[in-house]
Every structure is written in C-alpha cells, then in structure tokens.
Amino acid sequence: MSVPLPARVEERLANGATVVVARRDGVPLAAVRLLVRAGSALDPPRRHGLAHLVATSARRGTRRRSGRRLDEEVESLGAELGAGADEDAAWFGLSAPAESLGRLLDLAVEVATEPSFPAAEVDRLRRREVAALQHDLDEPSAVADRAMLGAAYGDHPYGHPVEGRVRHLAAARRPDVVGFHRRWYGPSAATLVVVGSVDPERALRQVRRRLGGWRGSGGAPPELPVPATAPRSVLVVDKPDATQTQVRIAVPALPRRSPHYFPAVVASGILGGGFTSRLMEAIRVNRGLSYGVRSRFAMSRSGGLFLVSTFTKNETAGEIVSVALDEVERFCDGGPTAEEMQRIQAYLAGLFPLSLETNEQVAEKLCDMALYGLSAEEIAEYPERVRAVTAAEVVEVARRTFPRERGVVVAVGPAARIAGQLERFGPLRVVPARQTL
C-alpha cells in the first residue's frame, strides 16, 4: 500500500531558487522549510564547524530585525524558528497557523538571505559551541562518533563532524562567517518548501514576492567525489578513565540516491536494526557482551557509511568486535531467512507512514527529494518497494557494502587495556581522546 504525498506545485524562480508548495488540508497549520546546499562538506580547511556556525548565527539578527525582535516575532506566532546544518545543507524552518503564512515566509527568507551576523552574537555562539565540544570529551559515545568520521572518510569533505573542531572554532571570527555566507548562500542552491492548509497558487505568489528578489552571489556547490575505501584498520582512542569501551565499525557505503537503497535498508534492519536482529541475538542474548548494538546506513548526497555501534566491558573489547564481524560474514555468506525478511519488511513498511504525519515531516521529505534527487514515487511507494526487496538483493548489497575486509574499527577506552585485544583486526594506531576535538 502506497503512502501518497499531498498534491503539490513546483516552480523554479527566475533567480534559480526552487519552490515547492504542497496542500495538506485538515489542521489549519502551515510549515515553511528553506534549504540551502551549504553544509559542513563546504567547511574551509582549518575552519571545520563554520557551516553550522553560519546557520545558527543567522538566526540571531538580520538587516531588518535584531535577534530579540526575531524572537518576539516568532513567539507572537506561537512558533519556533529552527536553524541548523548537516554535511550537505543548511536549513531554516518554522510552523504556525496557515493564516500567518506571509509572516512565516518573511522570517524564514529574511534569516537565510539577509543575516547581519552581529559580532557579539557570533562570538557568543562560537564560544558556546567550543564549550559544548569540550564537554563531549566526557561522553565516550560522542568521542567514538567523532573519531569514526575521520577514520572512515579520511580526507573526504564528510570526514569531520558538522559541529566542527575546537581549535578551528576557537580561531573563527565574524569575517569567516560572513565570507562563508557570501560564498555559498545563493538562490541557485536554495529550495523553499511550504506544506499545509494553503492555496498553492496564492502561496506561490507570496513566495515569489519574498524570495524572487534574492540576488545572493553564492552558487551551487560542486559535486563531491565518492569516498574511497581502504583495507581494514583499527583506531584506538585512548581514554584512560573509561570503564567501558565504545566500539564503532564503519565503512564508506552508499549515497542516498543509490539504486540499492531499499535492499540496503532491509539488509541493515535484519543485521542490526532492532531487538530481534542478528547482532542483538549474538551479542546481547547469547553472550551478554552488551545491552545494545545496532547497525545502520548513514547516507548523504555524495556517499555514506555503513556502521555498527555498540559498547562493552574493557575486558571484552576484542571479543565484541570479533562477534560482530563474524556475524557480518555469516550474513553475507548465508543471507537472510524467509522469516527475517517478512518480519523486517512488515516493520519498515508499517513504520514509514509515521514519518509523514505532520506538515514539518512532509516538508522535510520534500526537501530531501530536492537535495538527493529523489522521485516522488520513491517516497510514496516506500512500503511497496520495501516489501518488493528479495533475499538475493539483500545478499548482494550486504556483500557490496558491509565491513568485511574494509573499513575501520574504532574503539574508545583505556588503550593500555584494549589495544592488545584489537591488533588482530588490522593495522592499529592510538590517539589521545583530546585529539578528536
């Protein structure tokens, strides 16, 4: 059974911006989401975290309104103005009663296209981000996730955390923020989506008036190369005070628009997608090595990762990696059972409609379509396409993407106690935890 998207109209404005308006009657609300392809992959060298800082700083003042005035305007609508970035894009979004659509558009467009970047606000947010990153040093899970990106992606533009690095943010200043916005924010890189109880033609006219005059100098970003893979290696992040070891096993895999997307989702779900997964059975149920383990594909525009994440006692760090890799091999060699296929397909197909319940969720999906080059049919037919995946396709994508002899094993814990257990999995190097910041 398909999950149809609401009726929508799409238009490319003369300045190059893309506009999508979807009518969704029922609750008299409207959501606006403005996406700009200016994510962390465009961070300059020695300025990792700049895209994220630009998006959050834009929220703190424009040429027409101070940060406090923006807060008051948003609060008067009973809304919340969100802003952020990921590796591929920055986004700005808010939702309010449909009768206030004009004001919603004013705020979203103004913040994205006319930020003033008050020096005091940029500095405050920069210092806040640095403090948050330093706090992450106390969270072994966060340390593992940060280390995994660089270890798996290497020098690829995806190979650093969106939030950046302490030394880079500490050196960043307002001219860096202004320069990034001027270089990458422009209409040809932008998609504005409106979803809700609105008249599409009237909404389009409102968008044209507000977004059509944008003449930003930023152009469309270059397409990134496909991330390279390498023979398996091991990175131990030394955290001497850790009482447990955080483990990540990762390998560069598929971009979101891959034709193998649906088999990949099914394969990962069977291997490590829940309490009935292969990894959970092997690691938690049969051996009691950890309370939790999962696998997933993290897919972006130009590439992605397949990763397994878990944790265990320091004494069993080597064992848990061995069990996880053995389970990967067993899955690739033997494939899924009919019962596993039926269970995960029913679960994924049944869960998907929940991701399209609100206007904000639909707006996010429509932005994803623009960002990743997806068809409407791929979204609407998600349940049917999941159910159509065959066991042979699952095996093929597993053998193509799972970390058999490639990728990286990352372990965060006391190196003196865990490094010796992990040497058998590949060439090993040790770095201090602080280096991940």
C-alpha positions in Angstrom: 0.0 0.0 0.0 1.4 3.4 -1.0 1.6 6.5 1.2 0.7 9.3 -1.3 2.3 12.7 -0.8 -0.1 15.7 -0.8 -0.8 17.4 -4.1 1.9 20.0 -4.8 3.1 22.5 -7.3 6.7 23.2 -8.1 8.4 26.2 -9.7 11.9 27.4 -10.4 12.1 31.1 -10.0 14.0 33.4 -12.4 16.8 33.7 -9.9 17.3 29.9 -9.8 15.6 29.1 -6.5 13.2 26.1 -6.4 9.8 26.4 -4.7 7.5 23.6 -3.7 4.1 24.1 -2.3 2.0 21.1 -1.0 -1.6 21.5 0.0 -2.5 19.4 3.1 -5.9 20.2 4.5 -7.1 19.2 7.9 -5.3 21.0 10.7 -5.1 24.7 9.7 -1.4 24.9 10.0 1.5 25.6 7.6 5.1 24.7 7.7 7.9 26.5 5.9 11.3 25.0 5.4 14.1 26.7 3.4 17.1 24.5 2.5 20.4 25.8 1.1 23.1 23.4 -0.1 25.7 24.9 2.2 26.6 22.1 4.6 29.7 21.2 6.5 31.2 19.5 3.5 32.0 23.0 2.3 33.8 24.0 5.5 37.2 25.5 4.6 40.4 23.9 5.8 41.1 24.8 9.5 37.5 26.1 9.9 35.6 22.9 10.5 32.2 23.8 12.0 31.8 27.0 10.1 28.7 26.0 8.1 27.0 25.0 11.4 28.0 28.3 13.0 26.7 30.3 10.0 23.3 28.6 10.2 22.9 29.2 13.9 24.3 32.7 13.8 21.9 33.7 11.0 19.1 33.2 13.5 20.4 35.9 15.8 19.8 39.0 13.7 19.1 40.4 10.2 19.4 43.7 8.4 15.8 44.4 9.4 15.4 42.8 12.8 17.6 42.2 15.8 17.8 38.8 17.4 15.5 39.9 20.1 13.0 41.2 17.6 13.1 37.9 15.7 12.4 36.1 19.0 9.5 38.3 19.7 8.1 37.8 16.2 8.4 34.1 16.3 6.9 33.9 19.8 3.9 36.0 18.7 3.2 33.3 16.1 3.4 30.6 18.7 6.2 29.1 16.6 9.8 28.1 17.0 12.4 29.1 14.4 14.8 26.3 13.8 18.1 26.6 12.1 20.9 24.1 11.6 23.2 22.3 9.2 24.3 18.8 8.2 27.0 17.6 5.9 25.1 18.6 2.7 22.9 21.6 3.6 21.8 24.2 6.0 18.1 24.6 6.8 15.7 27.1 8.4 12.1 26.2 9.3 9.1 27.1 11.4 5.4 26.3 11.6 2.3 28.3 12.6 -1.4 28.8 11.8 -1.8 28.9 8.0 -3.3 32.4 8.1 0.2 33.6 9.1 2.0 32.1 6.1 3.2 35.5 4.9 4.9 36.2 8.2 6.4 32.7 8.3 7.9 33.3 4.8 9.2 36.8 5.9 11.1 35.3 8.8 12.5 32.2 7.1 13.6 34.1 3.9 15.0 37.0 5.9 17.1 34.9 8.2 18.5 32.9 5.4 19.1 35.7 2.9 19.8 38.8 5.0 21.6 37.9 8.2 23.6 40.7 9.8 25.8 38.3 11.9 26.1 40.7 14.9 29.7 40.3 16.1 28.7 39.8 19.7 26.2 37.0 18.8 28.7 35.3 16.6 31.3 35.3 19.3 28.8 34.1 21.9 27.6 31.2 19.8 31.2 30.3 18.8 32.2 30.1 22.5 29.1 28.1 23.3 29.9 25.6 20.6 33.5 25.3 21.8 32.3 24.6 25.3 29.8 22.0 24.1 32.6 20.2 22.2 34.9 20.2 25.2 32.0 18.8 27.2 31.8 15.9 24.7 35.2 14.7 25.9 33.3 13.4 28.9 31.0 11.4 26.7 32.8 8.3 25.2 29.9 7.7 22.8 30.3 11.2 21.3 34.1 10.8 21.2 33.6 7.5 19.2 31.2 9.0 16.8 33.5 12.0 16.1 36.6 9.8 15.7 34.7 7.4 13.4 34.1 10.1 10.8 37.7 10.9 10.2 38.8 7.3 10.4 36.2 6.1 7.9 36.2 9.0 5.5 39.8 10.2 5.8 40.4 13.5 4.0 37.0 13.5 2.3 34.8 16.6 3.0 32.5 14.4 5.0 35.3 13.4 7.3 34.8 15.8 10.1 31.8 16.4 12.5 29.2 19.0 11.4 29.7 20.8 14.8 33.4 21.2 13.9 36.6 21.1 15.9 37.6 23.1 19.0 40.8 24.6 17.5 39.0 25.6 14.3 36.1 27.3 16.0 38.4 28.9 18.5 40.1 30.6 15.6 36.9 31.5 13.7 35.7 35.1 13.6 32.9 37.1 12.1 34.6 37.7 8.7 34.8 33.9 8.3 31.1 33.6 8.9 30.2 36.5 6.6 32.5 35.1 3.9 31.0 31.6 4.0 27.5 33.0 3.7 28.5 35.3 0.8 30.3 32.4 -1.0 27.7 29.6 -0.7 24.3 31.1 0.1 22.5 31.9 -3.1 19.2 31.2 -4.8 20.6 28.6 -7.2 21.4 26.5 -4.2 18.1 27.0 -2.4 14.8 25.1 -2.1 11.8 26.6 -0.2 9.0 24.2 0.7 5.6 25.2 2.0 3.3 22.5 3.4 -0.1 22.9 5.0 -3.7 24.2 4.6 -2.9 26.7 2.0 -4.0 27.7 -1.5 -1.0 26.7 -3.7 -1.3 29.5 -6.2 -1.7 32.1 -3.5 1.3 30.7 -1.6 3.4 30.7 -4.8 2.7 34.4 -5.3 3.7 35.1 -1.7 6.9 33.2 -2.2 7.7 34.9 -5.4 7.4 38.3 -3.8 9.7 37.4 -0.9 12.3 35.0 -2.5 12.3 36.2 -6.1 14.3 39.3 -5.4 17.2 37.4 -3.8 20.4 38.1 -5.7 22.9 36.3 -3.5 26.3 35.8 -5.0 26.6 32.2 -3.8 26.4 29.5 -6.5 25.6 25.8 -6.5 28.3 23.8 -4.7 30.5 21.4 -6.6 29.6 17.7 -6.6 31.8 15.8 -4.2 33.9 12.8 -5.1 32.8 9.3 -3.9 34.5 8.5 -0.6 37.3 6.0 -1.0 37.6 2.7 0.9 40.7 1.1 2.2 41.7 -2.3 3.8 40.5 -2.6 7.4 42.4 -0.7 10.1 42.0 -0.1 13.8 41.9 3.3 15.7 42.1 3.2 19.4 41.1 6.5 21.1 42.8 6.5 24.5 40.5 7.4 27.3 42.2 6.0 30.4 39.3 6.7 32.8 36.7 4.9 30.7 35.2 1.9 32.5 33.6 0.6 29.2 34.8 0.6 25.6 32.7 2.3 22.9 33.0 0.4 19.6 32.3 1.6 16.0 32.8 -0.5 12.9 32.4 1.6 9.8 33.0 1.5 6.0 32.1 4.0 3.3 29.0 2.8 1.5 26.0 4.2 -0.4 24.7 7.7 -1.2 21.1 8.3 -0.5 20.1 8.2 -4.2 21.6 4.8 -4.7 19.5 2.3 -6.6 20.4 -0.2 -3.9 18.7 1.9 -1.2 15.8 -0.3 -0.4 17.8 -3.6 -0.3 20.3 -1.8 1.9 17.7 -0.7 4.4 16.3 -4.2 4.6 19.8 -5.8 5.0 20.8 -3.4 7.8 17.4 -4.0 9.6 18.0 -7.7 9.7 21.6 -7.5 10.7 21.3 -4.9 13.5 18.0 -3.0 13.3 16.3 -3.9 16.5 15.8 -6.3 19.4 15.3 -9.2 17.1 18.3 -8.5 14.9 21.2 -10.9 14.3 23.7 -8.7 16.1 21.4 -8.3 19.1 20.9 -12.0 19.3 24.6 -12.8 19.0 26.0 -10.0 21.3 23.3 -9.4 23.9 21.2 -12.5 24.1 23.7 -15.3 23.5 26.9 -13.8 25.1 25.8 -10.9 27.3 28.6 -8.7 25.9 26.4 -5.5 25.8 23.0 -4.2 26.5 22.8 -2.6 23.0 24.1 -2.9 19.4 22.8 -1.6 16.2 23.7 -1.2 12.5 22.6 1.4 10.1 23.3 3.2 6.8 24.1 6.9 7.2 23.5 8.2 3.7 24.3 11.6 2.3 24.3 13.2 -1.1 27.7 12.0 -2.4 28.3 9.0 -0.2 27.6 7.5 3.1 28.6 5.0 5.8 27.5 1.6 6.9 28.2 1.3 10.6 27.8 -0.9 13.6 27.8 0.7 17.0 28.0 -0.9 20.4 29.8 -0.9 23.8 31.1 -3.4 26.2 33.4 -4.0 29.2 37.0 -3.2 28.6 37.9 -6.8 29.1 35.7 -7.9 26.2 36.5 -5.2 23.6 38.2 -7.7 21.3 35.5 -10.3 21.7 32.7 -8.0 20.8 34.4 -6.9 17.6 35.1 -10.5 16.7 31.5 -11.5 17.3 30.2 -8.5 15.2 32.5 -9.2 12.3 31.7 -12.9 12.4 28.0 -12.1 12.2 28.6 -9.9 9.2 30.4 -12.7 7.5 27.7 -15.2 8.3 25.1 -12.9 7.0 26.9 -12.3 3.7 27.6 -16.0 3.2 24.2 -17.4 4.1 21.8 -14.5 3.6 18.5 -13.8 5.4 15.8 -16.4 6.2 12.3 -16.0 4.9 11.0 -15.3 8.4 13.6 -12.5 8.9 12.7 -10.9 5.5 9.0 -11.0 6.3 9.5 -9.5 9.8 11.7 -6.6 8.9 9.7 -5.7 5.7 6.5 -5.6 7.7 8.2 -3.5 10.4 9.7 -1.0 8.0 6.6 -0.7 5.8 4.4 -0.2 8.9 6.7 2.4 10.5 7.2 4.6 7.4 3.8 6.4 7.5 4.7 7.7 10.9 7.4 9.8 9.3 4.8 11.7 7.3 2.3 12.6 10.0 3.0 16.3 10.4 3.5 19.2 8.0 7.0 19.6 9.2 7.8 16.0 8.4 6.3 16.2 4.9 8.3 19.5 4.3 11.5 17.7 5.4 10.8 14.8 3.0 10.2 17.2 0.1 13.5 19.0 0.9 15.2 15.5 0.9 13.7 14.9 -2.6 15.3 18.1 -3.9 18.6 17.6 -2.1 19.2 14.0 -3.0 17.5 13.9 -6.4 14.7 11.5 -5.3 11.4 11.0 -7.1 8.0 11.4 -5.5 7.3 7.8 -6.3 10.2 6.6 -4.2 8.7 8.3 -1.2 5.1 7.5 -1.8 5.9 3.9 -2.7 8.3 3.3 0.2 6.2 0.4 1.8 5.7 -1.3 -1.5 9.3 -1.1 -2.5 10.5 -2.4 0.9 8.2 -5.4 0.5 9.4 -6.0 -3.0 13.1 -6.5 -1.9 14.3 -10.0 -2.5 16.7 -12.1 -0.4 19.1 -12.2 -3.3 19.2 -8.4 -3.4 19.8 -8.2 0.3 22.8 -10.6 0.0 24.2 -8.6 -3.0 24.1 -5.3 -1.2 25.5 -6.8 2.0 28.4 -8.2 0.2 28.9 -4.9 -1.6 28.7 -2.6 1.5 29.2 -4.5 4.8 32.6 -4.2 6.5 34.2 -7.5 5.6 37.8 -6.7 4.8 37.4 -3.0 4.5 36.7 0.0 6.7 37.7 0.8 10.2 37.3 -0.4 13.8 37.2 2.5 16.3 37.4 1.8 20.0 37.3 4.4 22.7 38.6 3.2 26.0 41.9 2.8 28.0 44.5 1.9 25.4 46.6 0.0 27.8 43.8 -2.4 28.3 42.2 -2.7 24.9 44.8 -2.1 22.2 46.3 -5.6 22.6 42.9 -7.2 22.1 42.3 -5.3 18.8 45.6 -5.7 17.0 44.4 -8.8 15.2 41.8 -6.8 13.2 44.2 -4.7 11.2 47.0 -2.1 11.5 46.4 -0.2 14.7 47.2 3.3 15.8 46.4 5.0 19.1 45.5 8.7 19.6 44.5 10.6 22.7 40.8 11.4 23.2 41.5 15.1 23.1 42.8 14.8 19.6 39.2 14.1 18.4 38.2 17.6 19.4 
